[in-house]
Amino acid sequence: MATSCEKMKKIQGHPCFGGNHHKNGRMHLAVAPKCNIKCGYCTRRHDCANESRPGVTSRLLTPDEAIVRVREVMASPITGPIIKVIGIAGPGDPLFNEETFDTFRYVDREFPQLIKCLSTNGLLLPDKMPVLKEIGLHSLTVTLNALDPKVGGKIYSHVFYKGTKYTGEEGAEILVRNQLEGIRHAAELGLTIKINTVLIPGVNDEQIPLISKKVKELGAFVMNIMPLIPQADFAHIAPPSAERLDVLRQANEKTIGQFKHCKQCRADAVGLIGENLQLAIAPAA
């Protein structure tokens, strides 16, 4: 497991892990369309150019199109100097799409200096650890919303794992088990790990301190408590107030560092956090 000093050195260029987000930017590549779980707060649409939230992209890319776009962005005098991270965060789950790994291999071949970052629901983490090591992944974000399968069953309507669809509490139990095992393996591999937790008022409030304690024990570096965006199954629930989020973050900061400038980025975000650029996509070479 990497030491705290080593982790601090590695994350200096990553705006989502404590690096300077005012000068260091990231580029998300929307190459992963398929998802293997159904979250109650998730609505995925691919044509909402003016909407900023996870799961949204103007267009899906193939790995070939993605590397062309990276070349263009890195060659630009505007974006080239600020982009430090190439991330894959959807719009589905990156680990459930082979395009994720092909894209990272292309990026590593041409731009080895860029930090490779991936966001996942964690269901396939234990199974995909060898390929994450092979592609040289640096940073990992895992969305973990509950430790108790009873609570998880209220958040996830189904989980699709190894050819079988599991619903409710049964599916949540598999998901939580794999998330925790995967986080532990990722920490042993030396990855820098961020935990995203969506605060759903009245559903998983009491899980937050339990999650922060558990993931810290497993080797996570930082936690990001995110407000619910009311939509889909949770459209009727009011999001937590900024004051409520601050209280939770301050309370859990005693356990694990808190990430406080998240903008809940799109799957095709480019640029500095909060200042995304809309770029034309060139055809594949």
Solvent accessible surface area in square Angstrom, and as a share of the most:
residue,aa,sasa,rsa
1,M,140,0.62
2,A,20,0.15
3,T,77,0.45
4,S,84,0.54
5,C,109,0.65
6,E,89,0.40
7,K,14,0.06
8,M,92,0.41
9,K,165,0.70
10,K,78,0.33
11,I,2,0.01
12,Q,101,0.45
13,G,20,0.19
14,H,3,0.01
15,P,0,0.00
16,C,22,0.13
17,F,2,0.01
18,G,56,0.54
19,G,5,0.05
20,N,67,0.34
21,H,43,0.19
22,H,138,0.62
23,K,128,0.54
24,N,10,0.05
25,G,0,0.00
26,R,2,0.01
27,M,0,0.00
28,H,25,0.11
29,L,0,0.00
30,A,0,0.00
31,V,1,0.01
32,A,0,0.00
33,P,42,0.27
34,K,107,0.46
35,C,49,0.29
36,N,1,0.00
37,I,12,0.06
38,K,72,0.31
39,C,18,0.11
40,G,2,0.02
41,Y,31,0.12
42,C,39,0.23
43,T,40,0.23
44,R,86,0.31
45,R,107,0.39
46,H,67,0.30
47,D,116,0.60
48,C,21,0.13
49,A,52,0.40
50,N,158,0.81
51,E,55,0.25
52,S,65,0.42
53,R,8,0.03
54,P,59,0.37
55,G,7,0.07
56,V,0,0.00
57,T,0,0.00
58,S,47,0.30
59,R,101,0.37
60,L,63,0.31
61,L,10,0.05
62,T,70,0.41
63,P,21,0.13
64,D,72,0.37
65,E,19,0.09
66,A,0,0.00
67,I,9,0.04
68,V,17,0.10
69,R,12,0.04
70,V,0,0.00
71,R,97,0.36
72,E,73,0.33
73,V,3,0.02
74,M,36,0.16
75,A,85,0.66
76,S,31,0.20
77,P,120,0.75
78,I,131,0.66
79,T,4,0.03
80,G,12,0.11
81,P,85,0.54
82,I,41,0.21
83,I,3,0.02
84,K,77,0.32
85,V,2,0.01
86,I,0,0.00
87,G,3,0.03
88,I,1,0.00
89,A,32,0.25
90,G,0,0.00
91,P,7,0.04
92,G,9,0.09
93,D,5,0.03
94,P,2,0.01
95,L,2,0.01
96,F,58,0.24
97,N,0,0.00
98,E,106,0.47
99,E,61,0.27
100,T,0,0.00
101,F,3,0.01
102,D,57,0.30
103,T,0,0.00
104,F,0,0.00
105,R,79,0.29
106,Y,61,0.23
107,V,0,0.00
108,D,59,0.31
109,R,172,0.63
110,E,74,0.33
111,F,31,0.13
112,P,92,0.58
113,Q,122,0.54
114,L,8,0.04
115,I,28,0.14
116,K,13,0.05
117,C,12,0.07
118,L,1,0.00
119,S,33,0.21
120,T,7,0.04
121,N,16,0.08
122,G,0,0.00
123,L,0,0.00
124,L,22,0.11
125,L,0,0.00
126,P,28,0.17
127,D,63,0.33
128,K,46,0.19
129,M,22,0.10
130,P,97,0.61
131,V,29,0.17
132,L,0,0.00
133,K,139,0.59
134,E,105,0.47
135,I,7,0.03
136,G,42,0.40
137,L,10,0.05
138,H,28,0.13
139,S,0,0.00
140,L,0,0.00
141,T,4,0.02
142,V,0,0.00
143,T,32,0.18
144,L,0,0.00
145,N,0,0.00
146,A,1,0.01
147,L,37,0.18
148,D,52,0.27
149,P,36,0.23
150,K,134,0.57
151,V,21,0.12
152,G,0,0.00
153,G,21,0.20
154,K,138,0.58
155,I,2,0.01
156,Y,6,0.02
157,S,54,0.35
158,H,50,0.22
159,V,1,0.00
160,F,84,0.35
161,Y,26,0.10
162,K,153,0.65
163,G,61,0.58
164,T,61,0.35
165,K,120,0.51
166,Y,52,0.20
167,T,82,0.48
168,G,25,0.24
169,E,88,0.40
170,E,104,0.47
171,G,1,0.01
172,A,0,0.00
173,E,91,0.41
174,I,18,0.09
175,L,0,0.00
176,V,10,0.06
177,R,128,0.47
178,N,6,0.03
179,Q,2,0.01
180,L,35,0.17
181,E,64,0.29
182,G,0,0.00
183,I,0,0.00
184,R,100,0.36
185,H,52,0.23
186,A,0,0.00
187,A,0,0.00
188,E,92,0.41
189,L,58,0.29
190,G,11,0.11
191,L,8,0.04
192,T,0,0.00
193,I,0,0.00
194,K,12,0.05
195,I,0,0.00
196,N,20,0.10
197,T,0,0.00
198,V,10,0.06
199,L,0,0.00
200,I,0,0.00
201,P,36,0.23
202,G,79,0.76
203,V,32,0.18
204,N,1,0.00
205,D,34,0.17
206,E,146,0.66
207,Q,15,0.07
208,I,0,0.00
209,P,67,0.42
210,L,92,0.46
211,I,0,0.00
212,S,1,0.01
213,K,118,0.50
214,K,70,0.30
215,V,0,0.00
216,K,102,0.43
217,E,106,0.48
218,L,25,0.13
219,G,9,0.09
220,A,4,0.03
221,F,45,0.19
222,V,13,0.07
223,M,0,0.00
224,N,1,0.00
225,I,0,0.00
226,M,12,0.05
227,P,36,0.22
228,L,2,0.01
229,I,55,0.28
230,P,52,0.33
231,Q,32,0.14
232,A,46,0.35
233,D,87,0.45
234,F,14,0.06
235,A,62,0.48
236,H,147,0.66
237,I,27,0.14
238,A,74,0.58
239,P,68,0.42
240,P,16,0.10
241,S,57,0.37
242,A,68,0.53
243,E,123,0.55
244,R,94,0.34
245,L,12,0.06
246,D,68,0.35
247,V,88,0.50
248,L,14,0.07
249,R,29,0.11
250,Q,113,0.50
251,A,54,0.41
252,N,6,0.03
253,E,76,0.34
254,K,180,0.76
255,T,51,0.30
256,I,3,0.02
257,G,35,0.34
258,Q,18,0.08
259,F,9,0.04
260,K,101,0.43
261,H,47,0.21
262,C,37,0.22
263,K,114,0.48
264,Q,28,0.12
265,C,24,0.14
266,R,6,0.02
267,A,1,0.01
268,D,15,0.08
269,A,2,0.02
270,V,0,0.00
271,G,1,0.01
272,L,30,0.15
273,I,16,0.08
274,G,48,0.46
275,E,110,0.49
276,N,50,0.26
277,L,63,0.31
278,Q,114,0.51
279,L,63,0.31
280,A,95,0.74
281,I,44,0.22
282,A,27,0.21
283,P,111,0.70
284,A,45,0.35
285,A,126,0.97
